[in-house]
Amino acid sequence: MSELQRIEQQKALGLSEKVILFGKEIEDSLKERFSEIDERAEINQLKVLKAMQDCKVSDIHFAATTGYGYNDLGRDTLEEVYAKVFHTEAAIVRPQITCGTHALALALSANTRPGDRIVSISGKPYDTLEEVIGIRDSIGSLKEYGVSYSQVDLLPDGAFNFEKIKEVITANDDVKMAIIQRSKGYQTRPTLSVAAIAEVIAYVKKIKPEIIVMVDNCYGEFVDIVEPSDFGADMTVGSLIKNPGGGLAPIGGYICGTTECVEQIAYRLTAPGLGKEVGATLGVMQSFYQGLFLAPTVVAGAVKGAIFAANIFEKLGFHVVPNGSEPRHDIIQAVSFCTPEGLVAFCQGIQAAAPVDSYVSPEPWAMPGYDSDVIMAAGAFVQGSSIELSADGPLKPPYAAYFQGGLTWYHAKFGILMALQKLVDRGIVKL
């Protein structure tokens, strides 16, 4: 009876029986793999729990501060928790960091000076970093402040180009920082594994021990049982409205790393002479702590959703990255539709499955920081939260949708099926 009730409930929300049964077939084939994801989530859950217990987290740490935020025990203790979780010397975790791009911009600008050079060794960075660096001109870019940029593209198979990395670093005495983007961004390359990142960090440090290595860890936290910071990354950077916020953090970003790098960031975030001593938390601390505590479970659900989506659309003949059987290193699933109509239908299906603004139909628009129109589906409790069920993509070939999130596996599954339903309804997919 429960199976029949489940099907009837799905039908009531707009799914056809054909789509429901197709999804059930795919889900049944993934049970063993989903069990492995749950095992990793348990290890990460215990890691977070131990960090909180070691730091003696108490309800006093959830209290709000205002004004300057001097002696904010909750803020300072949370940063200790993050440092323990990521196994780093220090961390800065603040609501004043508005997003992942802001966190990355702080890490870059605080730890470089005029005359220094940044080298991206994982190819082109995420679109919004192009203006931060100065690849595309923008007010206040690092280029305006005399920081140079070089880029080493990944090899065709998505691996690091070790020979070229060595060539660029040895040929430029001014190289101060190497940056690595773990996730694919708006590309269809593979996401980088922690093992691959660990290997290239060791290689770079051997060439030039004093080089700072920064890893953009967005979308990757808690997907594996280790992080880039476990293997010598000087800075590991991310957003709290992605994985580590667990869907509860309403804003914020983090940087975990060496004491020196984090100190530089604190002075750039606030002001010279102030550093980490100021920054009121205004009542968001409980959501920061609780979100981090829930993050391993939430991320596990999102990873299941990504694998489910890959298997659904791969079976239907679409190009998916990663494919249905590859290991997972972030929560993002790319599906190439090759037409704008397919991309738009998919995103509109994700929006229709949302708990918030499900009645809204997203359309492509000229979003700030991007070089083409972008369509975004995100009916989220926190605006722009990528750990919640969401999908987006630029309106340019290969017209790929980038699906991520889902606070629960069940919601992620329903969202994928609703996206498929829209494609079926418009004749783009036949079952």
ABEGO torsion letter per residue (X at the ends): XAAAAAAAAAAAAGBBAAAAAAAAAAAAAAAAAAAAAAAAAAAAAAAAAAAAAAAGBBAAAABBBBEAGBGBAAAAAAAAAAAAAAGBABBBBBAABABAAAAAAAAAAAABBBGBBBBBAAEBBBAAAAAAAGABBBBGBAAAAGBBBBBBBBBAAGBBBAAAAAAAAAABAABABBBBBABAEBBABBBBBAAAAAAAAAAAAAABAABBBBBBABGABGABABBAAAAGBABBBBBAABAAAGGABABEBBBBBBAAAAAAAAAAABBBGAEAABGBAGGAAAAAAAAAAAAAAAAAAAAAAAAAAAAAAAAAGBBBOBBAABBBABABBBBBAGBAAAAAAAAAAAAAABABGAABBBBBBBBBGBABBBBBBBBBABBGBAABBBBBEBBBOAGBBBBBEEABAAAAAAAAAAAAAAAAAAGABBX
